[in-house]
Amino acid sequence: MDVNTLGRLFSFGEVPDVDPKPGLYAWYLRMKPGKSNIKSPENFSTALKRITEQICYPTLTMQLQGHLSLNLKGDLRHIWYGHDENPFSNQFQEILNHPEEREILSDILELTVPLLTGPLYIGVSKNLQARLQQHTQLIQEYQKDATQFFPIDSEESLENDKNFAQRIVERKIDPNHLVVGVVYVSHPHLSSERIRKTIETAETLLNRMFYPILGRR
């Protein structure tokens, strides 16, 4: 096959090292309970609850309309695993009571991203380096309420990026725990426009398969 794809992971601070090429990218949150939290089941449980809350689905507004002008409207809230209304299982609690098992569990969690988990956000760009650097800047600038940026790909993509950055900040996610996977895509016999369309098709497919938690406004 005459297709050249190359993928790798970059930490938040390594984004400037991304090549300025077209391709796809996906943001992930590394699950890092922290070595100090492994020392007690209470601290470890609290750390895990914080992580699951950070990646829970956003609140959804629902509206139902029926006969005779019946109109029902309300919010659906994700009761994330570890929430008081959806507590960890008894077996999970038992594991937390043993230091060795806590350490093993912590090691597994740190290795799961991105091997065993879904992404927070999937996107495409004609210039991955510029687009991802804008992501990191938006996340940092939203903490200061400064949002003057120019679109790398389109006005719509910039609005999506701002929304992603805002929700990272709102969820109090440490940017240093973020990693981004990139896939560079090129083909010797296709125009840049055809490559772009193919990449966008792949993005649509992946979004429908994995439903990134922070992938929609």
N, C-alpha and C positions, 0 to 999 in steps of 0.2 A: 504494500500500500504506500502510495506517495504522499503520506501525511506525516508531518513532524510535530509531535506533541511532547511536551516535557513538563512535568509537574513537580512541585516541591513546596515545603512549608516555610513560612517566614514569621518570626516573632514581630510584635508591634514595633519594636525599635529597628528591625531589619527591613522595613518596608522600602526605604530608599535603595536597597540592593535589588529590588525587583526590576527586571528588564523592561524597557519601554516598548513592549510588543503587544499585539492584540491577543485576547484570550479570555478565559473565565477565571473567576476568583470566588472563594467562599470563606467567610469569617467563622471562626470557632472560639468557644470559650473553654480554655483548659480547666479541668477540674482539679484544683489544688487545695485540699483540705488544710494543708500546713502541718509541718512536723510537730509543732508545739501542741496542736489540737489532738494529735493521736494519743497523747498521754492520758486522756481521760475519756470515758464514753460520753459524758455530758458535753464536753467541748467538741468532740468529733461529731456528735449528733447535731449540735448547733451549726457547725461549719457546713455540714451536708444540707441542712435546711436552708441555709443562706444560698447555697449553690442552686438548689432546685427551685427556690423562689426567683432567682435571677433569670432562669431560663423558662419560666412558666409562660403559657400563652397569655397574650394581652386580653383585657376585658372586652367582650363583644356586645354591642347593642343590638337587641332583637326587637322586631315589631311584627305583630300578627293582626291581620284585619279579617273580619268575618261578616256575616249577615247582620242586618239591622244596625249598621254603623259600629259594630263591635271593634274595638281598637285596643290591643294590648301591647305594651312596650316596656322593656326592661333590659337589664344587663346580665350577661352570662359570664361568670367569673371562674377561671381555672383554679380548682382546689388542688394545688400541686402536692406531689408526694412528699410527706414529711409535715404537711400542714396539720394543725390541730384537728381539722375535720377529716383528714386523710393520713393518719399517722403511719410511721414505719411499721412493718410487720413484726410479730414476736420473734421470728427467727433472725430478722435483721437486728433487733435490739439485743438478742443473745450474742451475736457476732461482735457487737460493739463492746460487750463486757469483757472481751479478751484482748490483751495488748497485741499478741502476735497476729490475730485475725484483723485487728484494726490496721496494723501496718501493711498487711497483704492487701486489704481492701483499698487503702490509700494508694498503694503502688498501682493497682489495677485501674483506679480512677484516673490517675495521671497519664496512663498509657492509652486510655480509651479514645481520646481525641487525636486525630479524627477517625481512627480505625473503626470504632464501634458506635459513634454518635452522629446525629444529624447536624448540619450547619445552622448558624444563627442567621446567615444572610448569604445569598448567592447573587452574583452580578457578572456583567460582561463589560469589556472596554476595548477601545482601539489602542489605548496606551495604559497598560496595567500599572506601570510605575507611577504615572501622574495621578491616576484615579485613586490608587490606594494611599498615596501620600495625602491626597485630599481627605480621604476617610480619617486618617490619623489626625490631621489638622482640625477637622470638624469636631472630632471627639474631644480634643484638647481645648478648642476654642469655645465649645458649648459650655464648658465649665466656667468660662469667663463671660458668656453671653455675647460673643462677637461672632457674627455669621455672614461676613462679606466674602463670598467666594464666587468664582466663575466656573461655568459648566465645562467638564472635560469631554463628555460625550453628548449630552443634551440637557435642556432645562429640566425635563422630567427626571432624568437620572440624578441630577443635582438635588432636587427636592427629596427623592428617595434616600439619597446619601445623608442629607440633613436629618431626615426622620430617623434613620438608623442610628446616627451619632447621638441624637437627642435621647433615644430610648436606652442607649448604652449608659449615658450619664444618669438618667432617671432611675435606672435599676442599680446604680452605684457599682457597676462592674469595673474592676480595676483593669485599665487598658493593658497593663503588663501581663495579664493573664490571657490576652487575646492572641491568637495566631491566625494567619491567613494562608490558605492553600491556593496556589495559582497553577493554571494550565496554559502554557503558551501554545498557540495554534498557528501553523503555517502550511502552505501547500504550494509547490512549484508551478502548478498549472491552473491555479484559481486566482481570480482577481480579489483585491481586498474587500470589495463589496460582497462577493459570494462567500468569502470566509466569514465576514461579519454576520451575514444572514444565517450561516450554519451554526456559528457560536450562539446567536440569539435563540435558535431553535433548541439547541442543547440546554440553554438556560431555562427555557420554558418547561422542557421535559423534567429537568432536575427539580425545579420548584414544585411541580405537580407530584413528584415522587416523594420528596422529603419535607415539604411544607416548612421552610425555615421560619423560626419563631419571630424573627425581626425583619422578615422579608416583605411585609406589606404594611402600608400605612393604615 
